Amino acid sequence: MLYEEKGYHHNFSTSRTPQQNGVVERKNWSLQEITRTMLNEYDTPKYFLAEVVNTCCYILNRVTLRLELKRTPFEL
């Protein structure tokens, strides 16, 4: 690969950071729960799953408040 030829090492995620992993796990769990709720509530067909996840992510990023900062994730 080009990275290896130039002496670079590509990292796909941060290693050994359980604090960040916990935040991401909670965010993914929330995203899954909201997606499941939207699909069941409106009897949406399964082939709209990607669009529903995209919509839920959009909503979470603009609605959820960070209590200590009084801002949404989008504003950060």
HUCORCOR-V209180 format. One record per helix or strand of 2 or more residues. SS is the DSSP state (helix for helix, strand for strand). FROM is the first residue (numbers start at 1). LEN is the number of residues. If there is no record, write none. Layout:
ss:SS from:FROM len:LEN
ss:SS from:FROM len:LEN
//
This chain:
ss:helix from:2 len:5
ss:helix from:18 len:24
ss:helix from:46 len:18
ss:strand from:65 len:2
ss:strand from:71 len:2
//
